[in-house]
């Protein structure tokens, strides 16, 4: 890793802060639309996706607060950072529990969700936007050697995976009319949430790829 000047480090930190701020704005809007559309259509996976957007917003807010504090004071509070990751882990576990319980209820009651064009458009937009956002965060995080920003990038990549799995579930349901596909897509979300929750709890929610 190349040595950065203080000016370069500050510029990269500010870029990371702006990316976190964009993440908050985008995911708040995404979450509101997803949860509203999911409730209207009775789509468990879309509601879970919306809740995940809310979690991502919370994480991005915390990352933004840390980066802003770092710009003011020149260092981060490692104790608070560990506490933040514990909190993130708990929110993931709560998401997983909600999706699993609601999915099981849907399977038992044989509820048939409606199709939701709004949800499909939202998921396609997420698949377009989120990979770019994740790549930008990863680039900044690697240049800074900053696990906090890299953790935020990992959160964003999870959004991409959830978008893809949820969209596949919706498309298959629209094509086949099999109501059980939506809860199953929700269970996939739960698996992702549990995995990331465990890594967050252990303080390992970071980018593990080698440097380019």
N, C-alpha and C positions, 0 to 999 in steps of 0.2 A: 504494500500500500504506500502510495506516495505521500510525502509529508506536506501537509496543508499549511498555508499561512493563516494567521488569525482572520484576515479579511476574507479569504476563501472559505474558511470554516463558518464564519458568520453568514456569508451569502448562502451557503448550502443549508445552514440551519433555518434561515428565513424562507428558503424555498420549501423545505420540509414543513414549515409552519403553514405556508400557503396551501400546500397539498392537503394538509390535515383540515384546514378550514373549508376547502372545496369538498372534501369527503363528508364533512358534517352537513353542509348545505344540501348536497346531492342526496345523501342517504336519508335525511329527514323527509325530503319530498318523496323519495322512492318508497320509504316506509309507510307514509300516509296513504299514498295511492295503492300500494300493494295490500295493506290491511283492509282498506275500504273495499277494494275490488274483490279480495278474497272472502270477506264476510258476505258481500252481496251475492257472490256465486257459490258460497259454501265450499270453497277450495282450501283444504287444510294446508297444503304445501305452500300456497301463495301467502296465506296468513303467516305461516312460519317464516317465509322469506322476508316478509315485511318486518316481523319482530327482529330478525337477524339484522336488517338494515338499521333498526333502532340501536341494537347492540354495537354495530360498527360506528354509529354516530357517537355513542358514549365513549368508545375507545379513542376515536379521533379527537374528541374534545379533550380527553385526558392527555393525549400525546401533544396536542396543541398547547395546553397549559404548561406542560413540562418544557417544551421547546421555547415558549415565551419566557419562562423563568430562567432558562439557560442563557437566553440572549441578555437578560437583565443582570444575572449574577455570575455567568460564566461557568456554571457547573450544575449538575443534576443531583437530586436527592435520591440516592440508591434505595434507601429504606422505603420511601414513598412509592418508588417505581415497583418494588416487589409487592407492596400492598395493592397497587393498581392491577398487576397481573393476577393476583388472587381474586380480585373483584371481577375481572374479566372472565376468569374461569367459572365463577359462580353463575354469571349471566348466561354463559354457554350451556351449563348444565340445566338451568331453568328452561332455556329454549328447547333443549332436547326432551326434557320431561313433558313440556306442553305439547310438542308435536306428536310424541309417542302416545300420550294419553288421548288426545283428540283424534288421532288416526285410528287407534283401537276402537274408540267409540263409534267412529264412522263405519268401520268394518262390521261391528256388531249390529248397528241399527240399519245397515245397508242404505245409508244416505247417498243419494246420487247428486253430485255437484253439477252446477250449470257450467256451460262454456263461458270463457271470459276473454274477449278480444283485447280488452284493456290490459289484462295481465300478460298476455302474449307480447304485446308491443313493449310493455315495461321491461320484460325479461330480455327481449332482443336488444333494447337500448342498453341495459346493464351489461350484456355480453360484449357490446361494442366499447363502452366507456371504461369499465372496470379494469380490463387487461392493460390499457394504456396508463391508467392511474397507478396500478400496481407496479408497472415497469418504471415509471418515474420515481416512485417512492423507493424502490429497490436500488435504483441508480444513486439517488442521494444518500441512502443509508449505507451503501457500500463505500462510497467516497469518504463518508464521515466515519465509517467503522462504527455505526450507531445502532445497537440492537433495538432501541426503542422505535426508531423509524422503520427498521426492518420488520419488527413485529407488526407494525401498522400495515406494512406492505403484505404481510402474510394474511392479515385479516381481509384485505381487499381481494387477494387471490381466492380466498374461501368464498367470497361473494360471487366470483366468476363461476366456481364449481357449483354453487347452489343455484345460480341462475340457469346453468345448463341442465342440471338434473331436474329442476322444477319445470323448465320449458319442455323437456322431453316427456315428462309425465303429462303435461297439459295436451301436447300434440297427440300422444298415444290415446289419451282419453277421448279427444275430439274425433279421432279416426275410428276407434273401436267401441266407444261408449262403455268401457269397463270402468265402473266407479271405483274399484279397488286400486286402480293405478295411482290415484291422487294420494291416498294414505301411504302407499308404498314410496312415492316420491318424497313424502314427508319424513318417512323413516330414514331415507338416505340423508336428508338434512340433519336429522338427529345424530347419525353416525359421524358426520363431519363436525357437528357441534361438540360431541363428546371427545373426539380426537383433539380438537383445538383447545377444549377446556382443560384436558389433561396436560397438554404442553404449556398452557398458560399457568396452570397451578404449579408446575415444576420449574417455571421460569425459562422455558425453552422455546417460546413462541417467536422464533427468529428465522431468518433466511439461512438455509444450510447449503446453498449452492456454492460452488467454487467461484472465485473471482474470474470475470471474463478476461 
